[in-house]
Amino acid sequence: MNSRQYAIIQLLDYAESEPLTSAQLSAEINVSPKTIRNDIKELNSMLTSYDIHIQSKRGKGYLLRAKNRDHLERFFLHYAKKASTMIPVESEARVHFLMKRLLFHSDYIKIEDLLAELFVSRSTLQSDLKTVRNILQYYSLSIEHKPNYGMKVIGKEASIRFCISEYIFNQQPIWLEGQWLNILSSEELDIIREAILKNIRKHQITISDISLQNLMVHLAIAYKRIKENNPVQILKKVFYDLKDKKEYRVAQEILKEIECNLDVHFPKTEIVYLSIHLKGTKLTFFTNEAIDLEMDTKIYHVVQEAIQHIDKTYGLQLSRDKELLNNLTLHLKPAISRYQYQMNIRNPMLEEIKMKCPLSFEAALTGAKIIYKKLKIRVNEDEIGYIALHIEAALEKAKRSSVGRKQCLIVCASGLGSSQLLLHKLTNLFGQKLEVVGITEYYNLTQHSLEDIDFIVSTIPIREKLAIPVIHVSTILGDMDVLEIERVLENSVANIGDYILPEYTFFNYDFKTVHSIIQFLTSTLINDGRADKNYTLSVLERERKAPTSFGNLVAVPHPLEPGTNATFLSVLTLKKAITWGDKQVQLVILLNVNKTNKEELQPMFQSLVRLIDNKQTVFKLLACKTYAQMKNIIRTV
C-alpha cells in the first residue's frame, strides 16, 4: 500500500457516513479521478483481511465500511508499524524516510547506504535530498558532507529537536501509537508519561491533553538525543532567569523520576529546557484564586485595548465580557514565554478554526496588531488560532439566553480556549435542555464520577466502554455533530444568497495566480465605486499575513479592515484549481464588509461557513455556469 492509498482511507474514514466521489478524492490528493478508482480497486483486495470494504454507491460516491471500529483501529496501527519498515516508493514518502533517517542518527550516513536501502538511482536520491535540504533550511538546519564519511544534519541542538518534534511527530494524529515506534518503546513511554502526570498532579498543575502530549514528545526526543551524547545548550542568563521558578522545580522532579527508571542522566541544561516547555504549556482552567495569582496587570491592559480595537473594527461588543478578558490574559502569559524563549507551539485545529470561525479569526488578527504595538511580540498564525477560539467562545456565550437541564461532561484535549468554546457552543445550541457540569482532560477522566452524568461530549475518541454514551465531536461543532447530539440545527443564520449579487459573480475563469484573482475582483469593485481606492492593497496585505485558503477547494480573501459601502460577496470559479498558500483552490469568495454598519456580520459569517464547509455543495457550485444555477444550489444549503 502506498501513501496515496492510505490517504484515501483516511479521507473516507474522516468523512464517516458522507460519501465522497472520485472527483472529490482526486481534488484532495491531487491526482486524476481514474487513479483514485484504480487505487480503490487495489485497496478493496488489500482490506479484505481486516473486514474492511470501500463501498461504491452509484451516483453518490464511496463509503468506508467496517464491521466495527476496532477493525479500523487495527488496520491503522498495523499500517503505522509496517510503514516504519516499508521501502518508500513515492518521492514524498522517500523524503519523509530521509528526514527520519538523518534526524534520528547522529553519525554520518553514506549516500551508498541510502541508495542500497531505497533501491533508487543516484539522480533520484539527489532530487529527494534537495527537498530535504529545503525542509531543513526552514528549521535553520543544513546537511554537512564529509569525504569518505558521508553526511549528517548540523545546526543548534534545540533546532534539531524542534524539527524532529514538528516534522516527524506532527505528520500524523497525536493519538496514533505507531508514531512513537521509531523513537522509544512502550515501556519507556509509560515511564515518561507517569513521571509527568505524577509531578504535575503533585504541584496542582492542570494542562491540556495536547500539552501533555507535547511534553511527552519533548522528553522522548531529549532522552534519545542525550543517549547519543547530544545535550541541548542553554544561555546562562536563561538559567538564572528560571532556576528559582516553580517550573524549574517541577522539571527537576520529573527528570529525576525518569533517571531513576531509565539508564540516563539529564544535565542542568535539560532541566532548564524542560522548564521553558512547562512555562509555555496551555493550562485548561483556573479557579478564581488562581486567576488572581496568575493575572499580569500589563498583559491585562494590553488585552483590554486589543478587545476594544476589535469592537471598533467589527462591532462585536466584547469589551464588557470579563471572562474573555481574563481568559485571553491568562492565555497570553505562557504565549509570551513561548515567544521569549523562541518556542513554537503547533495548533492542530488551525485549519478548522480558519474555516469554521472566520470572523473570530479575523478579529484575532486585528487584536494581534495591538499586541505587537504594545509588547513588540509578533503573534504567529497558530497562536492567533487559539486567540480566535477564545473570541468564538465569547460570541457563543453572548447568544445564550437560557440554562439547561440534562447533564453532560466535556472531555477536551486542546486547552482552555477550545474547552470554553465547546462549553458555550453546547450551552447556546441546547440551552433549554443541557447543563455542562464539568470539563476534564482525557487523562483525568477516570478521576471523575459519572454517576449523575447523562452523556459525555469528547473532542477525542474514547475507546473504553463507559456506562454512559460518549459523543465524539469536533471542538468547533459541525452540522453532523449537532445532529448527533440532538438532531436540531441553529436557526440564527442569514440567507447567504442575499449576499451574492449577479454583477459580482464570475464563472469558469482562467486565472493562474492569487494576485491576478484578487486584482480582478477588487478592481471591479473600485471601478464601480463600491470600494475604497486602496482596497486591492488591503486585501493583498491581509493575504500576506496568512493565506485565506481554507480547504475544500475554497479561498475567502478579504481586506485587513472593512472597506466597502455594503456587506456582500464577490464569487469566482476557476476552470482549474490553483495553488493558494498550501492548498488547492477553485472557488474564490471575496468577502466585502460594510465599513459603517457591522451588525449583520455574525449571521452572514455563519451562513458562509455552512456553505464552504459542505464539500458536496462546493462541487455543485463549481459546476454552475449561471447565477440562477448558483442561487438554486444555495437555497438548498
C-alpha positions as CSV (number, residue, x, y, z in Angstrom):
1,M,0.0,0.0,0.0
2,N,1.4,3.4,-0.9
3,S,0.9,6.7,0.9
4,R,-1.7,7.9,-1.6
5,Q,-3.9,4.8,-1.0
6,Y,-3.5,5.3,2.7
7,A,-4.6,8.9,2.3
8,I,-7.8,7.7,0.5
9,I,-8.7,5.5,3.5
10,Q,-8.0,8.4,5.9
11,L,-10.3,10.8,3.9
12,L,-13.1,8.2,3.7
13,D,-12.8,7.5,7.5
14,Y,-12.9,11.2,8.3
15,A,-16.0,11.7,6.1
16,E,-17.8,9.0,8.2
17,S,-21.3,8.4,6.7
18,E,-20.9,11.0,3.9
19,P,-20.0,9.5,0.5
20,L,-17.0,11.1,-1.3
21,T,-16.8,11.0,-5.1
22,S,-13.7,10.1,-7.1
23,A,-13.6,13.8,-8.2
24,Q,-13.6,15.0,-4.6
25,L,-10.9,12.5,-3.6
26,S,-8.8,13.4,-6.6
27,A,-9.0,17.1,-5.7
28,E,-7.9,16.4,-2.1
29,I,-5.0,14.1,-3.1
30,N,-4.1,16.0,-6.4
31,V,-4.3,13.0,-8.8
32,S,-6.8,12.1,-11.5
33,P,-10.2,10.5,-10.7
34,K,-9.1,7.5,-12.8
35,T,-6.1,7.0,-10.5
36,I,-8.5,7.1,-7.5
37,R,-10.8,4.5,-9.0
38,N,-7.8,2.2,-9.7
39,D,-6.4,2.7,-6.2
40,I,-9.8,1.8,-4.6
41,K,-9.9,-1.5,-6.6
42,E,-6.5,-2.4,-5.2
43,L,-7.4,-1.3,-1.7
44,N,-10.5,-3.5,-1.6
45,S,-8.4,-6.6,-2.2
46,M,-5.9,-5.5,0.5
47,L,-8.6,-4.6,3.1
48,T,-10.4,-7.9,3.0
49,S,-8.3,-9.4,5.8
50,Y,-9.4,-6.6,8.1
51,D,-13.1,-7.0,7.3
52,I,-13.0,-3.5,5.8
53,H,-14.5,-2.6,2.4
54,I,-14.9,0.5,0.3
55,Q,-18.4,0.6,-1.0
56,S,-19.3,2.4,-4.2
57,K,-22.8,4.0,-4.1
58,R,-23.9,4.7,-7.7
59,G,-24.3,8.4,-8.3
60,K,-23.2,9.3,-4.7
61,G,-19.6,8.2,-4.2
62,Y,-17.5,5.9,-1.9
63,L,-18.1,4.9,1.7
64,L,-15.7,3.1,4.1
65,R,-17.4,0.1,5.7
66,A,-16.0,-1.9,8.6
67,K,-17.8,-4.4,10.8
68,N,-16.7,-2.4,13.9
69,R,-14.3,0.4,14.7
70,D,-11.8,-2.0,16.2
71,H,-11.1,-3.4,12.8
72,L,-10.2,0.1,11.5
73,E,-8.0,0.8,14.5
74,R,-6.2,-2.5,14.0
75,F,-5.6,-1.6,10.4
76,F,-4.3,2.0,11.2
77,L,-1.9,0.6,13.9
78,H,-0.7,-2.2,11.6
79,Y,0.0,0.3,8.8
80,A,1.9,2.6,11.1
81,K,4.1,-0.3,12.2
82,K,4.6,-1.6,8.7
83,A,5.2,1.9,7.3
84,S,8.3,2.2,9.5
85,T,9.9,-0.8,7.7
86,M,8.5,-0.5,4.2
87,I,10.7,0.7,1.4
88,P,9.1,4.0,0.2
89,V,8.1,4.2,-3.4
90,E,6.9,7.7,-4.0
91,S,9.0,10.8,-3.7
92,E,7.1,12.3,-0.8
93,A,7.5,9.0,1.2
94,R,11.2,8.9,0.4
95,V,11.7,12.4,1.6
96,H,9.9,11.5,4.9
97,F,12.1,8.4,5.2
98,L,15.3,10.5,4.6
99,M,14.2,13.1,7.2
100,K,13.8,10.4,9.8
101,R,17.0,8.6,8.8
102,L,19.1,11.8,9.1
103,L,17.4,13.3,12.2
104,F,17.4,10.0,14.2
105,H,21.1,9.3,13.5
106,S,23.9,11.5,14.9
107,D,26.6,9.8,12.9
108,Y,27.4,10.3,9.3
109,I,25.4,8.3,6.7
110,K,26.9,7.4,3.3
111,I,24.9,8.0,0.1
112,E,25.8,4.5,-1.0
113,D,24.0,3.1,2.0
114,L,20.9,5.1,1.3
115,L,20.9,4.0,-2.4
116,A,21.1,0.4,-1.2
117,E,18.2,0.9,1.2
118,L,15.9,2.8,-1.2
119,F,16.7,1.0,-4.5
120,V,16.7,4.2,-6.5
121,S,19.2,5.9,-8.8
122,R,21.7,8.4,-7.6
123,S,19.9,11.2,-9.5
124,T,16.6,10.4,-7.9
125,L,18.2,10.4,-4.4
126,Q,19.9,13.7,-5.1
127,S,16.5,15.2,-6.2
128,D,14.9,13.9,-2.9
129,L,17.8,15.3,-0.9
130,K,17.3,18.7,-2.4
131,T,13.7,18.7,-1.0
132,V,15.1,17.5,2.4
133,R,17.6,20.4,2.4
134,N,14.7,22.9,1.8
135,I,12.7,21.4,4.7
136,L,15.8,21.5,7.0
137,Q,16.5,25.1,6.0
138,Y,13.1,26.1,7.4
139,Y,14.3,24.9,10.8
140,S,17.7,26.7,10.4
141,L,19.5,23.3,9.8
142,S,21.7,22.0,7.0
143,I,23.4,18.9,5.7
144,E,27.2,18.6,6.2
145,H,29.1,16.4,3.7
146,K,32.4,14.9,4.7
147,P,34.5,13.0,2.2
148,N,34.7,9.2,3.0
149,Y,32.3,9.6,5.9
150,G,29.0,10.7,4.4
151,M,26.5,13.3,5.5
152,K,24.7,14.4,8.6
153,V,22.4,17.1,9.8
154,I,24.1,20.1,11.6
155,G,22.7,23.0,13.5
156,K,21.7,24.1,17.0
157,E,20.6,21.1,19.1
158,A,17.3,23.0,20.0
159,S,16.6,23.4,16.3
160,I,17.2,19.7,15.6
161,R,14.9,18.7,18.4
162,F,12.2,21.2,17.2
163,C,12.5,19.8,13.7
164,I,12.0,16.2,15.0
165,S,9.1,17.3,17.0
166,E,7.4,19.4,14.4
167,Y,8.1,17.4,11.2
168,I,8.2,13.8,12.4
169,F,5.7,13.7,15.2
170,N,3.2,16.2,13.7
171,Q,2.9,14.3,10.4
172,Q,0.3,12.1,12.0
173,P,-2.6,12.5,14.5
174,I,-1.1,12.6,18.0
175,W,-3.2,9.6,19.2
176,L,-1.6,7.1,16.8
177,E,0.7,4.8,18.8
178,G,2.7,3.9,15.7
179,Q,4.2,7.4,15.7
180,W,6.3,6.5,18.7
181,L,7.8,3.3,17.3
182,N,10.9,4.9,15.8
183,I,12.0,6.7,18.9
184,L,11.2,4.7,22.1
185,S,9.5,1.6,23.4
186,S,6.0,1.5,25.0
187,E,7.7,0.7,28.4
188,E,9.9,3.8,28.1
189,L,6.9,5.9,27.0
190,D,4.9,4.8,30.1
191,I,7.7,5.8,32.4
192,I,7.9,9.3,30.9
193,R,4.1,9.7,30.9
194,E,3.8,8.6,34.6
195,A,6.7,10.9,35.6
196,I,4.9,13.9,34.1
197,L,1.5,13.1,35.5
198,K,2.8,12.3,39.0
199,N,4.6,15.6,39.3
200,I,2.1,17.9,37.6
201,R,-0.6,16.5,39.9
202,K,1.7,16.8,42.9
203,H,2.2,20.5,42.1
204,Q,-1.5,21.0,41.2
205,I,-0.8,21.9,37.6
206,T,-3.6,21.1,35.1
207,I,-2.6,21.1,31.5
208,S,-4.4,20.2,28.3
209,D,-4.0,16.7,26.7
210,I,-2.2,18.3,23.8
211,S,0.2,20.0,26.2
212,L,0.8,16.6,27.9
213,Q,1.5,15.0,24.5
214,N,3.9,17.8,23.6
215,L,5.8,17.3,26.9
216,M,6.0,13.6,26.2
217,V,7.3,14.3,22.7
218,H,9.9,16.7,24.1
219,L,11.1,14.3,26.8
220,A,11.2,11.3,24.4
221,I,13.4,13.3,21.9
222,A,15.5,14.6,24.8
223,Y,16.0,11.1,26.1
224,K,17.1,9.7,22.7
225,R,19.4,12.7,21.9
226,I,21.1,12.5,25.3
227,K,21.7,8.8,24.9
228,E,23.5,9.7,21.7
229,N,25.5,12.4,23.6
230,N,23.7,15.4,22.2
231,P,22.7,17.6,25.1
232,V,20.9,21.0,24.5
233,Q,22.8,24.2,25.0
234,I,21.2,27.0,27.1
235,L,22.4,30.5,27.8
236,K,23.5,31.2,31.4
237,K,21.1,34.2,31.5
238,V,18.2,31.8,30.8
239,F,19.3,29.5,33.6
240,Y,19.4,32.4,36.1
241,D,16.0,33.6,34.9
242,L,14.4,30.2,35.6
243,K,16.3,28.5,38.4
244,D,14.1,29.9,41.1
245,K,10.8,29.4,39.3
246,K,8.2,26.8,40.1
247,E,8.6,25.3,36.6
248,Y,12.3,24.6,37.3
249,R,11.4,22.6,40.5
250,V,8.8,20.6,38.6
251,A,11.1,19.9,35.7
252,Q,13.8,18.8,38.2
253,E,11.4,16.3,39.8
254,I,10.1,14.9,36.5
255,L,13.6,14.3,35.2
256,K,14.8,12.8,38.5
257,E,11.9,10.3,38.3
258,I,12.8,9.3,34.7
259,E,16.5,9.0,35.7
260,C,15.5,6.5,38.5
261,N,13.7,4.3,36.0
262,L,15.8,4.6,32.8
263,D,19.5,4.4,32.2
264,V,20.1,8.1,31.6
265,H,21.4,11.3,33.2
266,F,19.9,14.7,32.4
267,P,22.3,17.7,32.8
268,K,21.1,21.0,34.2
269,T,20.6,22.4,30.8
270,E,17.9,19.8,30.1
271,I,16.2,20.9,33.4
272,V,16.1,24.4,32.1
273,Y,14.9,23.3,28.6
274,L,12.0,21.4,30.2
275,S,11.3,24.4,32.4
276,I,10.8,26.5,29.2
277,H,8.4,24.0,27.9
278,L,6.5,23.9,31.2
279,K,6.3,27.8,31.2
280,G,4.8,27.6,27.7
281,T,2.2,24.9,28.3
282,K,-1.5,25.6,27.8
283,L,-3.5,25.4,31.0
284,T,-7.1,24.2,30.9
285,F,-8.9,26.0,33.6
286,F,-8.4,28.2,36.7
287,T,-10.2,28.7,40.0
288,N,-10.9,32.3,41.0
289,E,-8.0,32.2,43.4
290,A,-5.6,31.0,40.7
291,I,-6.8,33.8,38.3
292,D,-5.8,36.4,40.9
293,L,-2.4,34.8,41.3
294,E,-1.7,34.3,37.5
295,M,-3.0,37.6,36.3
296,D,-0.4,40.0,34.9
297,T,-1.5,43.7,35.0
298,K,0.4,44.8,32.0
299,I,-0.9,42.0,29.8
300,Y,-4.4,42.6,31.2
301,H,-4.4,46.2,29.9
302,V,-3.0,45.3,26.5
303,V,-5.7,42.6,26.1
304,Q,-8.3,45.2,27.2
305,E,-7.1,47.6,24.4
306,A,-7.0,44.8,21.9
307,I,-10.6,43.8,22.6
308,Q,-11.7,47.5,22.3
309,H,-9.9,47.7,18.9
310,I,-11.7,44.5,17.8
311,D,-15.1,46.0,18.8
312,K,-14.3,49.3,17.0
313,T,-13.4,47.3,13.8
314,Y,-16.1,44.6,13.8
315,G,-18.7,45.9,16.2
316,L,-18.8,42.6,18.2
317,Q,-19.5,44.2,21.6
318,L,-17.0,42.1,23.5
319,S,-15.5,44.8,25.8
320,R,-17.8,44.1,28.7
321,D,-17.0,40.4,28.7
322,K,-14.9,39.9,31.9
323,E,-14.4,36.2,31.3
324,L,-13.0,36.8,27.8
325,L,-10.6,39.5,29.2
326,N,-9.4,37.1,31.9
327,N,-9.1,34.1,29.6
328,L,-7.1,36.0,26.9
329,T,-4.8,37.5,29.6
330,L,-4.2,34.0,31.1
331,H,-3.6,32.6,27.6
332,L,-1.1,35.3,26.6
333,K,1.1,34.8,29.7
334,P,2.5,31.4,28.5
335,A,2.3,32.6,24.9
336,I,4.7,35.4,25.7
337,S,7.0,32.9,27.4
338,R,6.9,30.8,24.2
339,Y,7.9,33.9,22.2
340,Q,10.6,35.0,24.6
341,Y,12.3,31.6,24.5
342,Q,11.7,31.0,20.8
343,M,9.5,28.0,21.5
344,N,6.9,27.4,18.8
345,I,3.5,25.9,19.5
346,R,1.5,23.9,16.9
347,N,-2.2,24.4,16.8
348,P,-3.7,21.2,15.4
349,M,-7.1,22.9,14.9
350,L,-5.8,25.8,12.9
351,E,-7.3,24.9,9.6
352,E,-10.7,24.1,11.1
353,I,-10.7,27.3,13.1
354,K,-10.0,29.4,9.9
355,M,-12.8,27.6,8.0
356,K,-15.5,27.4,10.7
357,C,-14.7,30.6,12.7
358,P,-13.6,33.1,10.1
359,L,-15.0,36.2,11.9
360,S,-13.3,35.3,15.2
361,F,-10.0,34.6,13.3
362,E,-10.1,38.0,11.6
363,A,-10.9,39.6,15.0
364,A,-7.9,37.8,16.5
365,L,-5.7,39.1,13.7
366,T,-6.9,42.6,14.4
367,G,-6.2,42.2,18.1
368,A,-2.7,40.8,17.4
369,K,-1.8,44.2,15.9
370,I,-2.3,45.8,19.3
371,I,-0.3,43.1,21.0
372,Y,2.6,43.8,18.7
373,K,2.2,47.6,19.1
374,K,2.3,47.4,22.9
375,L,4.5,44.4,23.6
376,K,6.6,44.2,20.4
377,I,5.6,40.5,20.1
378,R,4.6,39.1,16.8
379,V,1.8,36.6,17.3
380,N,2.1,33.8,14.8
381,E,-0.8,32.1,13.0
382,D,-1.0,29.1,15.4
383,E,-1.3,31.5,18.4
384,I,-3.9,33.6,16.5
385,G,-5.9,30.5,16.1
386,Y,-6.0,29.9,19.9
387,I,-7.0,33.6,20.5
388,A,-9.8,33.1,17.9
389,L,-11.1,30.2,20.0
390,H,-11.5,32.5,23.0
391,I,-13.3,35.1,20.9
392,E,-15.6,32.5,19.3
393,A,-16.4,31.2,22.8
394,A,-17.3,34.8,23.9
395,L,-19.6,35.2,20.8
396,E,-21.3,31.9,21.6
397,K,-21.8,32.9,25.2
398,A,-23.3,36.3,24.1
399,K,-26.0,34.4,22.2
400,R,-27.1,32.3,25.1
401,S,-30.4,33.1,26.7
402,S,-31.2,30.1,29.0
403,V,-29.7,27.4,31.1
404,G,-30.1,23.6,30.7
405,R,-31.4,20.5,32.3
406,K,-29.6,17.4,31.0
407,Q,-26.1,16.9,32.4
408,C,-23.0,16.3,30.3
409,L,-19.3,16.2,30.9
410,I,-16.9,17.7,28.3
411,V,-13.6,15.8,27.6
412,C,-11.3,18.2,25.7
413,A,-7.8,17.7,24.5
414,S,-6.8,21.2,23.5
415,G,-6.8,23.5,26.5
416,L,-8.8,26.5,27.9
417,G,-9.8,28.3,24.7
418,S,-11.2,25.2,22.9
419,S,-12.9,23.8,26.0
420,Q,-14.6,27.2,26.7
421,L,-15.7,27.4,23.0
422,L,-17.2,23.9,23.2
423,L,-18.9,24.8,26.5
424,H,-20.5,27.9,25.2
425,K,-21.4,26.3,21.8
426,L,-23.2,23.4,23.6
427,T,-25.0,25.7,26.0
428,N,-26.0,28.1,23.2
429,L,-27.3,25.3,20.9
430,F,-29.0,23.2,23.6
431,G,-29.6,25.7,26.4
432,Q,-33.1,24.6,27.0
433,K,-32.1,21.0,27.7
434,L,-28.4,20.9,28.6
435,E,-26.2,21.7,31.5
436,V,-22.4,21.2,31.2
437,V,-21.4,20.1,34.7
438,G,-17.7,20.0,34.1
439,I,-14.7,19.9,31.8
440,T,-11.8,17.4,32.0
441,E,-8.8,16.2,30.1
442,Y,-8.8,12.6,28.8
443,Y,-6.0,11.5,31.2
444,N,-8.1,12.7,34.2
445,L,-11.4,11.2,33.1
446,T,-11.1,8.2,35.4
447,Q,-10.9,10.6,38.4
448,H,-14.5,11.9,37.6
449,S,-17.6,10.4,39.0
450,L,-20.1,9.7,36.1
451,E,-23.0,8.9,38.5
452,D,-25.1,11.9,37.7
453,I,-23.8,12.5,34.1
454,D,-26.2,11.7,31.2
455,F,-23.6,11.6,28.5
456,I,-20.0,12.7,27.6
457,V,-19.1,15.0,24.7
458,S,-15.5,14.4,23.8
459,T,-13.2,16.0,21.2
460,I,-11.0,12.9,21.1
461,P,-12.0,9.2,20.6
462,I,-12.7,7.3,23.8
463,R,-12.3,3.6,23.2
464,E,-13.0,2.4,26.8
465,K,-16.5,1.1,27.5
466,L,-18.3,3.5,29.8
467,A,-21.7,3.2,31.5
468,I,-23.0,6.4,29.7
469,P,-23.0,7.4,26.0
470,V,-19.9,9.1,24.5
471,I,-20.4,11.5,21.6
472,H,-17.2,12.2,19.6
473,V,-17.3,15.8,18.2
474,S,-15.1,18.4,16.7
475,T,-14.2,21.3,19.0
476,I,-15.8,23.6,16.5
477,L,-19.1,21.8,16.3
478,G,-20.0,20.9,12.7
479,D,-23.5,20.2,11.4
480,M,-23.1,16.4,11.8
481,D,-22.0,16.9,15.4
482,V,-25.1,19.0,16.2
483,L,-27.4,16.4,14.5
484,E,-25.8,13.6,16.5
485,I,-26.3,15.4,19.9
486,E,-30.0,16.3,19.3
487,R,-30.9,16.5,15.6
488,V,-31.5,20.2,15.7
489,L,-29.8,23.0,13.8
490,E,-29.2,26.5,14.9
491,N,-31.7,28.8,13.1
492,S,-29.9,32.1,13.6
493,V,-28.2,32.2,10.2
494,A,-28.7,34.5,7.3
495,N,-29.6,33.5,3.8
496,I,-26.2,33.5,2.1
497,G,-28.0,34.0,-1.3
498,D,-28.9,37.6,-0.2
499,Y,-25.2,38.5,-0.1
500,I,-24.3,37.2,-3.6
501,L,-25.0,39.7,-6.4
502,P,-25.2,38.8,-10.1
503,E,-22.9,41.6,-11.2
504,Y,-20.1,40.3,-9.0
505,T,-20.5,36.6,-9.8
506,F,-18.0,35.2,-12.3
507,F,-17.8,31.6,-13.7
508,N,-15.1,29.4,-15.2
509,Y,-12.3,32.0,-15.4
510,D,-8.7,31.0,-16.3
511,F,-6.6,32.9,-13.7
512,K,-3.3,31.3,-12.7
513,T,-2.2,33.3,-9.7
514,V,-3.7,34.5,-6.4
515,H,-2.6,38.1,-7.2
516,S,-4.4,38.2,-10.5
517,I,-7.6,36.9,-9.0
518,I,-7.5,39.5,-6.1
519,Q,-6.6,42.3,-8.6
520,F,-9.6,41.4,-10.8
521,L,-12.2,41.1,-8.1
522,T,-11.2,44.2,-6.2
523,S,-10.6,46.4,-9.2
524,T,-14.1,45.6,-10.4
525,L,-15.5,47.0,-7.1
526,I,-13.2,50.1,-7.1
527,N,-14.2,50.9,-10.7
528,D,-17.9,50.6,-9.7
529,G,-17.4,52.9,-6.7
530,R,-18.3,50.1,-4.3
531,A,-14.8,50.0,-2.5
532,D,-12.1,52.4,-1.3
533,K,-9.3,53.1,-3.8
534,N,-6.7,51.2,-1.6
535,Y,-9.0,48.1,-1.4
536,T,-6.7,45.9,-3.6
537,L,-3.7,46.7,-1.4
538,S,-5.6,46.0,1.8
539,V,-6.8,42.5,0.5
540,L,-3.3,41.6,-0.7
541,E,-1.8,42.8,2.7
542,R,-4.3,40.6,4.6
543,E,-3.3,37.7,2.3
544,R,0.4,38.2,3.2
545,K,-0.4,37.8,6.9
546,A,-2.0,34.4,6.5
547,P,-3.3,32.7,3.3
548,T,-7.1,32.6,3.2
549,S,-7.4,29.2,1.6
550,F,-9.5,27.0,3.9
551,G,-9.6,23.6,2.3
552,N,-12.5,22.1,0.3
553,L,-11.0,24.0,-2.7
554,V,-12.2,27.3,-1.2
555,A,-10.5,30.6,-0.5
556,V,-12.2,33.6,1.1
557,P,-9.9,36.6,0.6
558,H,-10.9,39.9,2.4
559,P,-9.3,43.2,3.4
560,L,-7.5,44.0,6.7
561,E,-10.4,46.2,7.7
562,P,-13.9,46.8,6.2
563,G,-13.7,49.0,3.1
564,T,-16.9,48.7,1.0
565,N,-20.3,50.6,1.1
566,A,-22.2,47.4,1.9
567,T,-21.7,43.8,3.0
568,F,-21.8,41.3,0.1
569,L,-19.8,38.6,-1.6
570,S,-17.9,38.5,-4.9
571,V,-17.8,34.9,-6.2
572,L,-15.5,33.5,-8.8
573,T,-15.0,29.9,-10.0
574,L,-11.9,28.7,-11.9
575,K,-11.6,26.3,-14.8
576,K,-8.7,24.6,-13.0
577,A,-7.6,24.7,-9.3
578,I,-4.6,26.8,-8.5
579,T,-2.2,26.6,-5.5
580,W,-3.2,29.2,-2.9
581,G,-0.9,29.1,0.1
582,D,-0.5,25.4,0.8
583,K,-3.9,24.3,-0.7
584,Q,-5.6,23.9,-4.0
585,V,-8.4,26.4,-4.7
586,Q,-11.1,26.6,-7.4
587,L,-13.8,28.6,-5.7
588,V,-12.9,32.2,-4.6
589,I,-15.3,34.2,-2.4
590,L,-14.2,37.8,-1.8
591,L,-15.7,38.9,1.5
592,N,-16.7,42.6,1.3
593,V,-17.7,44.1,4.7
594,N,-19.6,47.4,5.2
595,K,-17.3,49.9,6.7
596,T,-20.0,51.7,8.6
597,N,-22.7,49.1,9.5
598,K,-21.4,45.9,11.0
599,E,-24.5,44.5,12.7
600,E,-25.1,41.8,10.1
601,L,-21.6,40.3,10.2
602,Q,-22.2,37.3,12.6
603,P,-25.2,35.7,10.8
604,M,-23.5,36.3,7.4
605,F,-20.3,34.6,8.6
606,Q,-22.4,31.7,10.0
607,S,-24.2,31.1,6.7
608,L,-20.9,31.4,4.8
609,V,-19.3,28.7,7.0
610,R,-22.2,26.4,6.3
611,L,-21.7,26.9,2.6
612,I,-18.0,26.3,2.3
613,D,-17.9,23.5,5.0
614,N,-20.0,21.2,2.8
615,K,-17.8,19.5,0.1
616,Q,-20.8,18.3,-1.9
617,T,-22.1,21.9,-2.1
618,V,-18.7,23.3,-3.2
619,F,-18.5,20.8,-6.1
620,K,-22.1,21.7,-7.2
621,L,-21.1,25.4,-7.1
622,L,-18.1,24.7,-9.3
623,A,-20.3,23.0,-11.9
624,C,-22.5,26.2,-12.2
625,K,-22.5,28.2,-15.4
626,T,-25.1,30.9,-14.5
627,Y,-26.1,33.0,-11.5
628,A,-29.5,31.3,-11.5
629,Q,-28.0,27.9,-11.1
630,M,-25.8,29.1,-8.2
631,K,-28.8,30.6,-6.4
632,N,-30.8,27.4,-6.7
633,I,-28.0,25.4,-5.1
634,I,-27.5,27.9,-2.3
635,R,-31.2,27.7,-1.4
636,T,-30.8,24.0,-0.5
637,V,-27.9,24.7,1.9
